[in-house]
Amino acid sequence: MAGVVELTRREFEELVADALDTIPEHLAQLMDNVVITVEEESPDGLLGVYEGVPLTERGDTYFGVLPDVIHIYQRNICAICETRDQVVEEVGITVVHEIAHHFGIDDDRLMELGWG
């Protein structure tokens, strides 16, 4: 590997925003009570993580709860990439992967769909 791709926080946040813009509008409108954050680094080496109650598991008693959170880990993503283009691709994959969890799609199904 040539080395870690260095991006400012602002540049990385813009890549996350660009990835979010690729989510089809009809799906983006279905996202509910979720925030997406950029974090510096995951101690577990994760690229992203979803924390919350997937839409498929919310019932009549789901109200008054804090928003779900999707964390995207800048340093972890940049560490596995050799070019800015690879970072763009990995951010897109990670954002879609974590949003899929918000919709109740688990890792096994994501692997079947080619997003593993």
Secondary structure, DSSP 8 states (H G I E B T S, - for coil): --------HHHHHHHHHHHHHTS-HHHHTT--SEEEEEES--TT--SEEEES--GGG--TT--S---EEEEEEHHHHHHT-SSHHHHHHHHHHHHHHHHHHHTT--HHHHHHTT--
